[in-house]
């Protein structure tokens, strides 16, 4: 997203669309520039890496051995996203897959994740701490609106399993909704934020209204109502992508109350609701696919609720306690399928996926002899996932219902010695019991398994500017309901998948590099993940087995630069994945890609201009017989104006053009052609 550069640049950008060798040039220039993410229009000192939470204490991303990226509110606004995936385009190792339809999007992290049902069992998605759960045939995995969020954090690799759940071979995606305090200045007790957006491709529109209340200094309440709609969008050849139209209202209510002498206690609650009703929608949402699946009427509803309590006494470093209960429910009602295939797949049916979860966690600040700083986080988690599927004729055998109950305990430390050396050990033990529902005609017995997820990470500060880091993490992914109880392919004898991941990297940070107050950071990470006992099946008619062994390895490079006038970022990803059982490349590996963003600010006028280029190589490392996906180059531009005086103070106006040269292309892990040229206009103001 960005504006058109000045004279002479258009022809250069056009050439970038065509030439494969130019992508190498762009990468070389990017490494030399190492430029970073957009932030405020005028600052004297720049923090260029988003903070992440390592063990209860905020850390700069370049100062932690965890591979993590954050998209904050500023970057969400700049992306003008329709789906969450639209906001993740410039993160290394992360891809939105499936399709651009709101019911067809899933995620792929470091080569794990596909558009098939159950393909995302190796990654975890959370909303305000609530674990999301949806695994339906030829549909996406997360149904929500990006307008409700202020932060998206992506942790890459199985080291995240310690705190979030066993089996996160790929990693974790966490989303945090907006708070009333995000819209209230000091002394304010009420604010209204209205946002309107127009999207040319598909004649789409958005209306977002936020009401923020703070009647007392210790209580705040937010209410948000969002309505988003779009007709079928067109690809770069001007061809409509069928079934991409939608209408989706959503809402959020969120409150927090602080109490105690120093507000050390707090209780909070949030509720989010999203729904869409699509009559005559394509059955297959993850790709255009074959017309054999026909059309269907669908009503999808997604609910997420959390309530919690925190206790953080200022005079007791041993206590930073939280207790959170969460509830997630995704329901899909299907009717009136047009497909002529005699299958339960096309009968009128109801599916729902529910998760209840309770999590207790405490972080203690500790320091032993020789330790300059230390934190110890320990916790317990109990969850139950329930899946239900019923058609007119009864059970849906390939979508078995049942319950998955988990009990887990974990501990993670973060210890710094001499201000230079930090180690982060951790371990999680998780026990799961799964049982089929009463509709299952083949299986009736429960299955129990236990997974262990230990890790050890270390970071050494070589100089004030250079860090080196490494980690080793092991996790086990327990079999899920699909794999155990599918009436045609299930197997209750499955063993857990086993993953061991190694990472090694270095980071460089510096201030006042080119001018006073600027900041530069570069971080590179090598990773190597071996997976044994991979659960797979030869076809939909054969049982799941522990037949697989896979190896995924790669390199991620992130660069960022910020100054008062100039900014930019860089993300480069190369991943290789091999099925060692068949000696063939894996099908879920994305193409090599570099994303480069450059921009400038005019502080005197409160203007910001930016350009983002995405350049993907041809993906031809595929199993025998699969067709390669051509490489492509895409250019986006944007302009933002944020006046700070007069009647327009508090307003923001954005104009963006995605795929400015109307390039026809398709991402390797997408089932549909990508959107063609798209103009976006956003107007918002806080009152």
CORLIN-V735256 format. One record per residue. N is the residue number from 1. RES is the residue in one letter. NEAR is the number of other C-alpha atoms within 10 Angstrom. Layout:
# CORLIN-V735256
n={N	N}
res={RES	RES}
near={NEAR	NEAR}
This chain:
# CORLIN-V735256
n={1	2	3	4	5	6	7	8	9	10	11	12	13	14	15	16	17	18	19	20	21	22	23	24	25	26	27	28	29	30	31	32	33	34	35	36	37	38	39	40	41	42	43	44	45	46	47	48	49	50	51	52	53	54	55	56	57	58	59	60	61	62	63	64	65	66	67	68	69	70	71	72	73	74	75	76	77	78	79	80	81	82	83	84	85	86	87	88	89	90	91	92	93	94	95	96	97	98	99	100	101	102	103	104	105	106	107	108	109	110	111	112	113	114	115	116	117	118	119	120	121	122	123	124	125	126	127	128	129	130	131	132	133	134	135	136	137	138	139	140	141	142	143	144	145	146	147	148	149	150	151	152	153	154	155	156	157	158	159	160	161	162	163	164	165	166	167	168	169	170	171	172	173	174	175	176	177	178	179	180	181	182	183	184	185	186	187	188	189	190	191	192	193	194	195	196	197	198	199	200	201	202	203	204	205	206	207	208	209	210	211	212	213	214	215	216	217	218	219	220	221	222	223	224	225	226	227	228	229	230	231	232	233	234	235	236	237	238	239	240	241	242	243	244	245	246	247	248	249	250	251	252	253	254	255	256	257	258	259	260	261	262	263	264	265	266	267	268	269	270	271	272	273	274	275	276	277	278	279	280	281	282	283	284	285	286	287	288	289	290	291	292	293	294	295	296	297	298	299	300	301	302	303	304	305	306	307	308	309	310	311	312	313	314	315	316	317	318	319	320	321	322	323	324	325	326	327	328	329	330	331	332	333	334	335	336	337	338	339	340	341	342	343	344	345	346	347	348	349	350	351	352	353	354	355	356	357	358	359	360	361	362	363	364	365	366	367	368	369	370	371	372	373	374	375	376	377	378	379	380	381	382	383	384	385	386	387	388	389	390	391	392	393	394	395	396	397	398	399	400	401	402	403	404	405	406	407	408	409	410	411	412	413	414	415	416	417	418	419	420	421	422	423	424	425	426	427	428	429	430	431	432	433	434	435	436	437	438	439	440	441	442	443	444	445	446	447	448	449	450	451	452	453	454	455	456	457	458	459	460	461	462	463	464	465	466	467	468	469	470	471	472	473	474	475	476	477	478	479	480	481	482	483	484	485	486	487	488	489	490	491	492	493	494	495	496	497	498	499	500	501	502	503	504	505	506	507	508	509	510	511	512	513	514	515	516	517	518	519	520	521	522	523	524	525	526	527	528	529	530	531	532	533	534	535	536	537	538	539	540	541	542	543	544	545	546	547	548	549	550	551	552	553	554	555	556	557	558	559	560	561	562	563	564	565	566	567	568	569	570	571	572	573	574	575	576	577	578	579	580	581	582	583	584	585	586	587	588	589	590	591	592	593	594	595	596	597	598	599	600	601	602	603	604	605	606	607	608	609	610	611	612	613	614	615	616	617	618	619	620	621	622	623	624	625	626	627	628	629	630	631	632	633	634	635	636	637	638	639	640	641	642	643	644	645	646	647	648	649	650	651	652	653	654	655	656	657	658	659	660	661	662	663	664	665	666	667	668	669	670	671	672	673	674	675	676	677	678	679	680	681	682	683	684	685	686	687}
res={X	X	X	X	X	X	X	X	X	X	X	X	X	X	X	X	X	X	X	X	X	X	X	X	X	X	X	X	X	X	X	X	X	X	X	X	X	X	X	X	X	X	X	X	X	X	X	X	X	X	X	X	X	X	X	X	X	X	X	X	X	X	X	X	X	X	X	X	X	X	X	X	X	X	X	X	X	X	X	X	X	X	X	X	X	X	X	X	X	X	X	X	X	X	X	X	X	X	X	X	X	X	X	X	X	X	X	X	X	X	X	X	X	X	X	X	X	X	X	X	X	X	X	X	X	X	X	X	X	X	X	X	X	X	X	X	X	X	X	X	X	X	X	X	X	X	X	X	X	X	X	X	X	X	X	X	X	X	X	X	X	X	X	X	X	X	X	X	X	X	X	X	X	X	X	X	X	X	X	X	X	X	X	X	X	X	X	X	X	X	X	X	X	X	X	X	X	X	X	X	X	X	X	X	X	X	X	X	X	X	X	X	X	X	X	X	X	X	X	X	X	X	X	X	X	X	X	X	X	X	X	X	X	X	X	X	X	X	X	X	X	X	X	X	X	X	X	X	X	X	X	X	X	X	X	X	X	X	X	X	X	X	X	X	X	X	X	X	X	X	X	X	X	X	X	X	X	X	X	X	X	X	X	X	X	X	X	X	X	X	X	X	X	X	X	X	X	X	X	X	X	X	X	X	X	X	X	X	X	X	X	X	X	X	X	X	X	X	X	X	X	X	X	X	X	X	X	X	X	X	X	X	X	X	X	X	X	X	X	X	X	X	X	X	X	X	X	X	X	X	X	X	X	X	X	X	X	X	X	X	X	X	X	X	X	X	X	X	X	X	X	X	X	X	X	X	X	X	X	X	X	X	X	X	X	X	X	X	X	X	X	X	X	X	X	X	X	X	X	X	X	X	X	X	X	X	X	X	X	X	X	X	X	X	X	X	X	X	X	X	X	X	X	X	X	X	X	X	X	X	X	X	X	X	X	X	X	X	X	X	X	X	X	X	X	X	X	X	X	X	X	X	X	X	X	X	X	X	X	X	X	X	X	X	X	X	X	X	X	X	X	X	X	X	X	X	X	X	X	X	X	X	X	X	X	X	X	X	X	X	X	X	X	X	X	X	X	X	X	X	X	X	X	X	X	X	X	X	X	X	X	X	X	X	X	X	X	X	X	X	X	X	X	X	X	X	X	X	X	X	X	X	X	X	X	X	X	X	X	X	X	X	X	X	X	X	X	X	X	X	X	X	X	X	X	X	X	X	X	X	X	X	X	X	X	X	X	X	X	X	X	X	X	X	X	X	X	X	X	X	X	X	X	X	X	X	X	X	X	X	X	X	X	X	X	X	X	X	X	X	X	X	X	X	X	X	X	X	X	X	X	X	X	X	X	X	X	X	X	X	X	X	X	X	X	X	X	X	X	X	X	X	X	X	X	X	X	X	X	X	X	X	X	X	X	X	X	X	X	X	X	X	X	X	X	X	X	X	X	X	X	X	X	X	X	X	X	X	X	X	X	X	X	X	X	X	X	X	X	X	X	X	X	X	X	X	X}
near={25	27	23	20	16	7	7	8	11	13	9	10	18	15	13	22	20	15	14	17	10	15	24	14	12	18	19	12	12	24	19	10	19	25	28	28	24	26	21	13	21	15	15	9	15	18	20	27	25	17	20	22	14	21	22	18	13	11	15	14	22	27	23	25	28	25	23	23	24	21	21	20	17	14	18	20	18	21	22	24	16	22	20	24	19	16	21	23	16	25	23	26	28	25	23	25	26	30	27	27	23	25	23	24	24	27	28	25	27	29	24	25	26	24	28	16	18	19	18	25	21	22	27	25	21	20	22	21	21	23	23	24	23	22	20	19	17	18	24	28	24	24	25	26	22	22	27	21	20	19	18	23	21	25	24	23	28	31	34	28	31	27	23	21	28	29	29	28	34	28	27	24	22	20	22	16	19	22	23	24	19	11	19	19	10	7	9	15	17	18	18	18	17	17	20	18	19	21	21	16	21	19	15	20	20	19	19	20	17	23	19	24	20	20	12	11	12	13	19	22	21	24	20	22	18	21	18	21	19	20	19	18	25	21	22	19	14	14	14	18	21	17	21	22	18	19	16	21	19	22	22	23	21	22	20	21	17	19	13	11	8	10	14	15	17	18	18	18	19	21	20	21	20	20	21	22	17	18	16	16	19	23	27	23	26	27	25	20	13	8	11	12	18	17	20	21	18	23	15	19	20	22	21	25	22	22	19	18	18	19	19	19	17	11	8	10	13	15	16	19	19	19	18	21	20	23	22	23	21	24	20	19	16	22	18	15	21	17	17	10	12	8	10	17	19	22	21	18	21	18	20	22	23	22	22	19	21	20	19	18	21	21	23	19	19	16	15	10	6	9	15	16	16	20	21	21	21	20	19	19	21	18	20	19	22	22	25	20	24	20	17	12	11	13	21	24	22	20	23	25	26	22	21	20	18	20	17	20	20	23	21	22	23	22	22	21	17	10	12	14	18	24	21	23	20	23	22	24	20	23	17	20	16	24	20	26	20	11	18	18	14	13	19	13	11	15	17	15	16	17	20	21	28	23	23	19	22	21	23	21	17	12	10	10	12	18	22	23	23	21	21	20	25	25	30	29	27	25	24	16	25	22	24	24	30	25	20	14	19	24	19	19	12	20	17	21	22	21	24	22	22	21	23	19	20	22	23	18	21	14	19	12	13	10	10	12	16	23	25	25	25	24	23	19	21	17	21	19	23	19	21	18	19	22	19	14	17	10	9	11	10	12	17	26	21	16	14	17	20	21	19	21	19	19	20	21	23	28	28	27	29	29	29	22	15	20	26	26	27	28	28	25	22	20	20	19	25	22	18	16	11	13	11	15	20	21	19	21	25	31	24	18	23	27	26	26	27	26	26	22	23	15	15	8	12	16	17	24	25	25	23	24	25	23	27	24	21	18	18	15	20	18	16	8	6	10	11	13	20	15	23	22	27	23	28	24	24	25	23	22	19	21	16	13	9	7	8	13	13	15	19	19	18	21	22	27	24	24	24	21	19	18	20	20	20	19	23	24	23	23	20	23	22	20	25	23	22	22	19	20	18	21	16	19	16	18	15}
